[in-house]
Amino acid sequence: MRGLALIALMTACGEEPCPEGSSRQDDGLCHLDDSDDTAGGGHDTALDTEHELSTVPFTACADPTARESEGPYEALTGGDAWQSEAVHDNFEEVYTGYGLAVADLDADGVLDVFLPNRGTDQLFLGVGDGSFTDASDRLPQDAAPSTAATAVDADGDGDLDLFISRLSEHNELWLNDGGGTFSASPERDWLEVATRTTMGSSWHDVDGDGDLDPLVNHLSNWEPSWMETEPTSGLDDWPLDILFWNQGDAAFTSATELPADLGSGFTFAAMWFDHSGVGSPGVYVANDYRVEFDWIQSNRAFAWSDGAFEEISDTTGAGLTSETMGLSVNDVNGDGRADLAMSARGKVHLLLSDEVGWYDVSATAGLSWSSTEPDFNAWGVDLEDVDNDGDLDMALGMGLLMADLPWDETLTAEILEGDGTFFFNPVKQADMLYLQDDSGSFEDTAAAWGIDDTMVTRGVILADLDGDGWLDLLKRQMAGPPVIYKARCGEAAAVTVRLAGTQPNPYGVGARIEVEAGGVTQTRWIHAGESLSSSAPYVAHVGLADATTIDRLTITWSDGTVAAFEDLDVNEHIEVRHPQGASRLPFGG
């Protein structure tokens, strides 16, 4: 079946009232009315223009029974290049080599992997069968220590660039020539504002001018001799986390004129979320709470309104005090609002949404663990549907907190806290994969599935490397090459949605995607930067269980344009093209 384009319209900017042609429903969000009429909202124009929809079937599943008989995952070597070259040991430095960027960087329809390293960074181009070709010679030759990477179209020219986060040196923006060869951006001033321990970046069209603005988050202003240097709440009057305005052509200016200080903490991760349901941005800042410094702030949430940020941490229940590491944003409970998963020391937080804010359900949902020692350290986290049953699951990377011990020791390290107390820090800590059931409870299946590695994991990303509609698992290890687990395909249905938007945001960052099938509506968003020091493909993956038809697909772009389609096939990669956008077939990240 082919989808019938129902409507495309310009919705009103802001939270209230809902745009004409939509209404606020019981969940408190604005939803498109079931009508073929088009109407203008708060913008001057109303468009009745069809979006284009293209589809490509999933790669055929040769043996769906193998998922049950042989297990859901098999380990991939990545080919000779991966094993021989991707072996930089980041273990000697506490914060380098945390993340990975998974995206189609050479525009050939196959996902690639970029690795920030303590030494020279690396680029591996995917072949399509789980193997890779080393293409690190396409990168600028730079051996500065890197912590994180975000694949993002920073200059709005249609290809994915790389924002490289550095350890106590200025960050880098490497521009893509369109074919996967990179060069350092000539615009340097904004990159050299501060040399800190940068742990990543998250991008969104905050000011509504069409291009993407980065929030660059810093763990602190520690220098490499961080154990002997006490960090401070700012450096040269700059806040620790800095929002930059995108001026186009890879030029950026700081947004320090805003009244809200978005970050005075040890920020490991930050992500943008849809605050109102109609495109008004919010941002969640996840901080490592350090009791030894009285200026440290707990986790914080902000909503953008009338050209400024309003802090909503206390009024929404988002202001947790926790040693937070990783962050993932997705709709776990199916109410169309953004839920938050955060990894931390000794725990994981799952904050579900309601009409007021968020509430922590970690304990009642079964997201806890026990061992012979009281503390395990969770790092990268990713919320996705790994078994295609229609609800979201959670991958967690676990690992030794400090990097001053060999990873293969069996002892338990005892760490002195700043307040004089001790906690235990096992050297070997098994990674986790929590599956959600119909009741909203989670169960760790990593050991049963053979993916419970103990090699000090940091970044974790779930992505479909071979286009079969099942999410593969990529982990960044501190003491060896990254690990890739290939998902064996099964019988459950799914769909992926990719957007071809307008420049300077052709990947549709910030867009809302709703998939209705079998009487259930699932919501996804397109993010730039997530998990821990990492970024994922610009694709929404939606598991559909035993559904045979997608009843309705609705896209709400960040510019307010809305498109809806009906009667779509399952098990297909879908690309929706904005009326002024350009298609990017074949399918990749």
N, C-alpha and C positions, 0 to 999 in steps of 0.2 A: 504493500500500500504506500501511497505517497501522501505526505501531509498537505492539508489545505491551509494556506496562510489566511488567518482570520482577520487580524487588524494590526496596524502599526500606528502609534500615536505619540505625541509629545506630552509627557505628564508634567505636572507642576513641580517646581523645585520646593524643597522644604518639607516639614513634617505634617502640617495641617493647613487647609483641609486636604482631603484626598483629591487627586485630579479628577476632572470630569471623565466619565467612562470607567472609573474605578470607585470602590467604596471601602470604608474601613469595616472589617469583619470582626468576628468574635475574638480573634487572636490579637486584635489591636493594630493590625497592619493593613495597608491599602492593597487590595487585590483587584485585578482586572475583572470587570463585569462580564457576564456571559451575554455578549451583544456584539453584533457586527457593526455597530455605529462607531464612528470615530469623532473625537472632539478634542479641542484644545484645552490645556490647563492653564498654568500660570505663565507659560511661555507665549510669545507673540504668535507662533505658528502652530498649526495642526497639520500633520502629515497623514495621508491615506496612501502610503506607498508600501508595496509588498517587499518584505524581506525574502531573500533567496535561501533555500534549504537544499543542501547536497548531502548525500549519504554514500558510505562505503561499508559493505558488510565486514563483520569481524573476520579475522583469519579463522578458517574452519578448525574446529576441534577434532583432531584425529581420533582420540580415544577418551571420551568423557568418563569412562569407568576408572581410568588410571588415577584420577584424583582421590578416589576412595581406596583403591587397591594398593597404590604406591605412595600415597601421601600427598597433601596439597602443594608441597614445594619440593623442588630439587635445586641443589647448589650448582651455580654456573661458575666456570673458571674465568669467563670473559675473554678467553683466547690467550695466546702466548704474550701478546703485548700487555694485557692487563696484569698478568701475574709477574712479568719480568720488570715492568716499569712502575706500576702503581704500588710501590712498596715503601714509600717514604715513611720513616718512623717519626711520628710527631710526638712520641712519648716523652722526649727529653724536655719539651717545653709545655707548660701547663695548658696554654690556650690555643696553640696553633693547630690547623688541620681539623677543625671541628665539623665542618659542613661539606655539602656537595650540592651542585646545581645540576638538575636533570631537565633537559630541554632539547628541542631540535635546533641546534645552533648553526648548522650548515644548510638548513632548509631543504633537506632531501626526504622528509617524511619519516625519518627514524630518529629516535631519541638518543641524545649524546649525554656525556657526563663530564663535568668540570670539577677538578679537585683542587681546593686551596691547600697549600702545604707549608710546612716549616721551611722547606727549601724551595726549589723551583716548582711552580704550579704546573698542573697537567691537564690536558684536554684529550678525551677519548671519544672518537666518533663511532656511533653505533652502526653495525652492519645490518642488523635486523633479525639475526638469529641468536642473539644473546652474546655475541662476540663484538670486540671493539678494535679499532685501529688507533694507534697512538698518533695524535696530531698535535702534540705539544709544541712543535716547531711553528705552529700558527699563532702562538702567543708571544707577546713582548717578552724578551729575555730579562727576567726580573726575579731575583732570588730572595727578595724581602719576605719575612715571615707573614703568612696569611692565615686568617682564622676562618673566614666565611666567604660565601659568594652568593649573589643574586643574579639570575638571568632575567633581564628586563629590557624592553625597548626604551632606553633612556632618551634617545634623540628623536623618537617618533618616526623613523624612516622605514619601518616595516620589518626589521630584523632584530634579533635579540642580542643585546650587548651584555657585558659582565661588569657588575659592581663588585670589586674585590675589597674585603675588609682586612685591615692590617693590624699587626701587633705593635703598638707604640711607634708606628710610622704613618705617614699620610696614606689615606685610602686611594684606590685607583678606580677609574672608569675606563674599561677597554671597549672600544667601539668596533662593531662587526661590519665588515665590508659587504655583507650579504651572502657570502659563501662560506662563512665560518673561519675567516682569518681576521685577527684582532690587532688593533693598534691603540696606544694610549691616547686618551682624549687630550687635545691641546688646551682645553679649558682647565686650568690648574688651581685657580685661587680658592674655589670652594672645597677642593679636595685637601688643601693644605691648611684649613682653618685650625685643626687640632690633630695632634698625634697622640692617640690614645689606644686603649685596648678595645677595638671595635669588634662587636660580636655579630653584626649583620645589618641588614637594611630591609625596610618594608615600604612599598610604593603604592600610591593611590592618587587619584585626581582630587586633591583636597579642596582646592579653591574653585573647581568647576570650570577651568579654562580649557579643558580637553587633554592636557598633558599630565604626566605622572610626577608627583612630588615625593621625594624619599625622606623617610624618617630614619636617620642613622643612629643606631643605638650602641652605646659604649658600656662596657663592664665597669670602667673607671678611668682615671687618668694615671693608673699605675705604669711605671716604667718596667723594663725587663727585670730589674732588681727589686721586684715588687714585694718580696718578703721583708726588705729592709726599708721600704718607702711607704709612709702612711698616705693613702689617697685622700683627696679633699673633694668637696661637693662641686667644685667647678675649676676651670682652668682658664686664666686670662679672661674672666667674666663671661665665659661661654657656659651654657648648661651642658650637662653630660650628654644628653640625647638631643640631637639637632634636627629640626625639620628644615628642608631646603625647598624653595620655590623653583620649579622648572621654568626657565626662560626660553627654551627651545635651543636647537643646535648644540646640545650638550653643555649649555651654560646654566648655572644655578646660583641663586642667592639665598642667604640664610633668612629664616623666618623668626628671628629672635625678637621682632617687634610684637609678637603675640604675647598677651598678658599671662597665659598659662605656661608654666615650666613643665614640659612634658617628661622630663627625666632628671631626677637627682637621686639616682640609685645605681646599684650594680645591675644594669639591664642586660639580660641574656637574650631576650626576644621581645618583639613587638609585632602586632598584626592589626590591620584595619578591619573593621566589620561594619555591616549595614545597620546603623543605629535605629532608624525609624521604619525600615521596610520600604521606603520609597527613594533610597539612594543617598540619604544624608549620612556622611561618614562619621564613624567613631573609631577610636584606636584604643587598644589594650596594651599596656606596658608591663611586662613581667620582669620583676626584679629579684635578684638574690639578696635576701634580707640579711644584713650583717650586723649582729648585735654590738660589735665593738666600735661602731661609728654612729654617733648620735644624729648625724644628718641623713642617714639612709632612709629611703622611703619604701613603703610596702608596694604591692602591685597597685596599678592605677588605671582607671578608665576615663576617657574623655569623649565628649560629643561635640561635633563641629556645628556651630549655630551663629548666624549673623556675623560671619567673618572672624570668629574667635572660638577657642576651645573652652568648653564648660566641663569642669571635673565632675564626674558622676560616680566616683568610686564608692563613697559612703552611702549615697541614696539608692544604689542598685545592688549592694552586696558584693561588689567586685573588688573591694580593697583588701585583699588577703595579705596577711603577713606570713610569708613562706620563703624558703630558699629556692625560688623558682628558676628553672633552667630552660625548658622548651615550652612551646605554645602551639596549639592547633585550634582553628576556628571552623566549626561546621554545625549543621543542624542535627543534633543527636535525637531529640525527642519529637521531631516532626511538627513543631508548631510554627515553622517559618522564620524563627528568630535564630540569631547566632548563639551557639553554645561554645563553651571554652574548656579545653583540656590542657592542663599544665603539669609538666613533670617537675619534681622537686626532690630534695633530699629526704629520703625515707618515706615518700608518699607520692601519690598522683592525685590531682584535684580534677574533678569533673563538675563544672558549673553549668547547670541547665537553666534555661531562660523561662521567664513568665512575663506578664504584662508590666511588672514593676522592675525587674532586673534579673539577677541570677541567684541560685542557691546551690550549695555544694552537696552532691549526692554520692560522693566517692565511697563512703563507708557502706551505705545501704545498697549500692550498685555492685558491690563485690570487688571494687578496685583497691585492693590492699593486699599485702603479702606478708608472710612471716618467714623467719629463718632462724638459725642459731644465733645470729647477731641482729640487733634491733634496727640497724640502719642500712638501707640500700640506696643508691643514688641513681635517680632516673634523669635522663638527658633528652635526647630527641624524642618527639611524640608526633604521631600523625593519625588523624581520624579519617578513615575511609572504610568502604565496604569490601572486605577482602574475600568474603564467601558469596557475594552477590545475592544475599538473602533479603535485601531491602532495608537493612538497618546498618548503622555505622559501627565499626570495630576500632580498636586502638592498638597501634604498634608503639612499643616503648624500647628505647635503647638504654641499657644499664651499664654502669661502670665505676671503677675506682675514682674517688673524688680527686685525690692528689696524684700527680704523676711522678713521684719521687721513689717509686718502687717498681721492680720488674713486674710485668703483667702476669707472668706465669707462676709467681710465688703463691703458695697456698696459705700463707699466714693472714691474719687479720690485723690491719693497721689501726692503731689507736691515735686519734687526732685530738690535740688540745684546742678547745674553743677559746675565743677571746674573753669569755666570761668565766673562765677557769674550769669549765666542765669538759668532759670527754665524750666522744661518741666513737662507735666502732665503724670501720670502713673496710669491708671485705675486699680483697684484691680481685677475686673472681666473683662476678655478679652476672647472673643469667639474664639475657634479654627476654622481653615478654611480648606476647601478642594476645590481647584480650578480645574475645568474640562476644558480641551482644546477642542476647536471646530476645524472644518476643515480650518478655516481662520487663525489659530494660536492665537486666542484670548482666554482668560480664564475668567471663571465665578465661583464665590464662591457658592457652593451648600451645605455647611456644615449644615446650618440651615434647609434647605428643607429636608435633609437626616437625621436630628436628631443627628448629631455628633458634634455640636458646643459647646463643653464643655467649662466651665469657671473656671476650678479648677487648674489653673497655670500649664500648660503643659510645659515639656522640650523636652525630646527625643521623636521622632516619627518614627515608622518603619511600612512599608507595607509588608506583607508576607502572603503566602497561608498556613494557619494552617491545613487545612483538605484535601488538595490535589484536590479540585474541579476546580482549574484553575482560581479562583477569589481571589483577594488580600484582606485579612483582615487587619484591622487597629489596631495597638497597640500604646498606648500613655503612657508616663511616667508622672505621676502627682506628684506634690510636697507636696500635703496635703492629701494623701490617696493612696489606691492601684492603680496600673496601670489599665488602661481601655482597654478592647478588644472589638472591633466591628467586628462581623462576617458578611462577605459579602454574601448576598443572590445571588445565581447563576442565570445566565440568558442564553440567546440564542447565544450571541456573542462568537466567537471562540477565542482560544488562544493556546499558546504552552509554555512550560517551557523547558529550556536547562540547564543541569547540566553536569559538566566535571569531569572525573576521570583521573587525570593527574599522572605524575611521581613524585615520591618522590625526593626531599623534598618539592614539591609544588603540592600535590595530588588534591587539590581543584581548580587548574587552575587559581589562582589569577593572574590578569593582562591579561588574555586571552580576545580576541575580538570575538564576536559572531554576525554574520549577518544572518538575516532571511528574505528571499525574498518570498513574497506571494502577489498575486493580482497586480503585477506590481510595488510593493513598497518594498524597502529594509529598514529594521529597524536594528539598531546597538545597541548592549549592551556590557558591559564589566563586568568582575568579580572583585569586589572590596573587600578589607578587611578593614572595618572601614568606617562609613559614618553617615550622618544626624548630630546629635549632641551627642557626648559622647556615641555612639551606634555602633552596627554592625548588618547587615542583613544576611539572608541565602545566601549561595553561589549558587544561582540559578538565571538565566536570565528569566524573565517573559515577554512575548511578546503578546500583544493583536492583534488579526487578523480580527476583525469585522466579515464580512460575508464570508471570504475566506474558501474554502473547501479543499485546498491543499497547502502545502508549496512547492514552486517550487525549492528552493535551500536553504540549510543551510551550512554556511561556518564558520569554527572555525580556528582562528589564535592564536596558543598558544604563551605564552611569550618566549618560546625557539625558535620561528620562524617556527615551524611545522604548516602546513596548511592542513586542511581536508575539503572536500566538499561532500555533499549528495544531492540527488534530489528526488522529488516526495514523500514527507512525509505526513502523516496524520496530521490533526489538532487535538486539544483537547487531547494532549498526553504529558506526561512527558518524555523527551528525555534525555538519558545519552550518551555522546560521550566519549569513552575511548581511550586515547592516546595509541599508539602501545606498549609502555612500562608501561602503567598504570594498575591499578587494579580497577575493578568495585566495586561500593559501593551500589548496589541495596540491599534492597528496597529503595524507594525514600524518601528523607528527605532533610535537609539543608546542 
